[in-house]
Amino acid sequence: MAYKITDTCIACGACEADCPVGAISEGDIYVIDPDTCIDCGACESTCPTGAIEA
């Protein structure tokens, strides 16, 4: 199952830079494309607000 970004996202962009497959893009908040996400968890450990969850 792909990771997702909750509404506690502060749009800092830290996760986008750490995604090895480019699954994260900017919108009102950042979003993860579930079809591209490989469930590696790199984004989750980078998020300063804990807004990313499996």
C-alpha positions, -999 to 999 in steps of 0.1 A, spaced: 0 0 0 13 34 -9 22 61 16 -1 91 19 3 127 31 -22 139 57 -35 174 62 -9 182 88 15 187 58 31 222 60 43 220 23 80 223 31 90 200 3 115 179 22 97 147 12 96 155 -25 134 158 -27 139 124 -9 115 103 -31 137 81 -52 110 75 -78 94 110 -80 61 99 -67 55 132 -47 43 164 -62 31 197 -50 -5 207 -48 -23 226 -20 -3 202 1 21 176 -12 6 144 -26 19 109 -33 10 91 -65 0 57 -53 8 41 -87 44 54 -86 51 49 -48 73 19 -41 66 19 -3 103 26 6 95 50 35 122 76 26 96 103 27 81 93 60 114 96 79 121 130 63 88 147 72 92 172 101 56 171 111 49 134 108 23 140 80 32 110 60 19 76 69 16 41 54 
